[in-house]
Amino acid sequence: MNQLTLSLQFGKFPEVAVHRAALPRHKVMRWVRHALQDDAEITVRVVGAEEGQALNRDYRQKDYATNVLTFDYSQEPLVTADLVLCAPVVAQEAAEQGKTLEEHYAHLLVHGALHAQGWDHDEDEDAQVMELRESDIMARLGFRNPYRND
């Protein structure tokens, strides 16, 4: 298993206690580590809607809060990245998809960690390969396929 240096941060937003409870440090470490192919230094920051929207607007020119943003700084010799998860978006998506908050966070952390290593889903073929990889990792973590609703 690869080495992971993790910083886990929570912004100030309503319901922060619920999100903190869904993201115990040992689980976040396990989920991210399973997605890594190399050693890494990763910061996971869980934010409210306002901070999430500002970051998405400032860095991606999209003026809305999204579920996860990956800021990848290096892939070699060490993966270094920030993963920013927007708590209200994650909670809303989890409810809409019939998932637990923990399950959806696990998937988004795996997804973000893959992005930090250069995985992408802009093209259909790339999206299929990335989804298969995510589904495999989630299965090894004991979760159901995040792309199926059964």
C-alpha positions in Angstrom: 0.0 0.0 0.0 1.3 3.4 -0.9 2.3 6.1 1.6 -0.1 8.9 2.2 0.4 12.1 4.1 -3.1 13.5 4.6 -4.4 16.8 5.8 -8.1 16.7 6.5 -9.8 20.1 6.9 -13.3 21.4 7.4 -14.5 24.9 6.6 -17.2 26.7 8.5 -20.7 25.9 7.2 -24.0 24.7 8.6 -24.2 21.0 9.3 -20.4 20.7 9.5 -20.8 18.2 12.4 -22.7 15.8 10.2 -20.1 15.9 7.5 -17.2 15.6 10.0 -18.9 12.4 11.4 -19.2 10.9 7.9 -15.5 11.5 7.3 -13.4 10.0 10.1 -9.7 10.4 9.3 -9.0 6.7 9.3 -11.7 6.1 6.6 -10.6 9.0 4.5 -7.0 7.6 4.6 -8.2 4.2 3.6 -10.4 5.4 0.7 -7.8 7.7 -0.8 -5.0 5.2 -0.3 -6.9 2.6 -2.3 -7.0 5.0 -5.3 -3.3 5.7 -5.2 -0.7 4.2 -7.5 2.1 6.2 -6.0 3.0 7.9 -2.7 1.1 11.1 -2.1 0.6 14.2 0.0 -3.1 15.2 -0.2 -5.2 17.8 1.5 -8.9 17.0 1.7 -11.0 20.1 2.5 -14.7 20.0 3.0 -16.4 23.3 2.4 -19.8 25.0 2.3 -21.6 26.2 -0.8 -20.2 29.7 -0.8 -16.5 28.6 -0.7 -17.2 25.7 -3.2 -18.8 28.1 -5.7 -16.1 30.7 -5.4 -13.4 28.1 -6.0 -15.2 26.6 -9.0 -15.8 30.1 -10.4 -12.3 31.3 -9.9 -10.4 28.2 -11.1 -12.8 26.6 -13.6 -14.9 29.7 -14.7 -18.1 27.8 -13.7 -20.2 29.8 -11.3 -21.8 27.1 -9.2 -20.7 24.8 -6.4 -19.7 21.3 -7.6 -19.2 18.1 -5.7 -15.4 17.7 -5.9 -12.6 19.9 -7.2 -9.1 18.4 -7.7 -6.1 20.7 -7.7 -3.2 18.5 -8.8 0.2 20.0 -8.4 2.5 17.1 -9.2 2.3 13.5 -10.1 6.0 12.5 -9.9 7.9 11.5 -7.8 5.1 12.3 -5.4 1.4 12.9 -6.1 0.5 16.2 -4.5 -3.0 17.6 -4.6 -5.9 19.3 -2.9 -9.3 17.7 -3.0 -12.1 20.1 -2.2 -15.5 18.6 -1.5 -18.6 20.9 -1.3 -20.7 19.4 1.6 -24.2 20.7 0.6 -23.7 19.4 -3.0 -22.4 16.0 -1.7 -25.4 15.7 0.7 -27.9 16.6 -2.0 -26.4 14.2 -4.5 -26.3 11.4 -1.9 -30.0 11.9 -1.1 -31.0 12.0 -4.8 -29.0 8.9 -5.6 -30.2 6.9 -2.6 -26.6 6.6 -1.1 -25.4 7.2 2.4 -23.3 10.3 2.9 -20.3 8.1 3.7 -20.7 6.1 0.5 -20.9 9.2 -1.7 -17.9 10.8 0.0 -15.9 7.6 -0.5 -16.7 7.6 -4.2 -15.8 11.3 -4.6 -12.6 10.9 -2.8 -11.6 8.0 -5.0 -12.7 10.0 -8.1 -10.7 13.1 -7.0 -7.6 11.0 -6.1 -7.7 9.4 -9.6 -7.9 12.9 -11.1 -4.8 13.9 -9.0 -2.9 11.1 -10.8 -3.9 12.2 -14.3 -7.1 10.2 -14.9 -9.7 12.1 -16.8 -13.2 11.7 -18.2 -13.5 14.4 -20.9 -13.8 11.8 -23.7 -16.3 9.0 -23.7 -13.6 6.3 -23.9 -11.6 7.9 -21.0 -14.9 8.2 -19.0 -15.6 4.5 -19.4 -12.1 3.5 -18.3 -12.2 5.8 -15.3 -15.6 4.6 -14.2 -14.4 1.0 -14.4 -11.4 1.9 -12.3 -13.6 3.7 -9.7 -16.1 0.8 -9.6 -13.2 -1.7 -9.0 -11.8 0.4 -6.2 -15.2 1.0 -4.6 -15.8 -2.8 -4.7 -12.5 -3.5 -3.0 -13.6 -1.0 -0.3 -16.8 -2.8 0.2 -19.1 -0.3 -1.6 -21.5 -0.9 -4.4 -20.9 0.3 -8.0 -21.3 4.1 -7.8 -22.6 4.2 -11.4 -25.4 1.7 -10.9 -28.6 2.3 -9.0 -29.4 -1.3 -8.0 
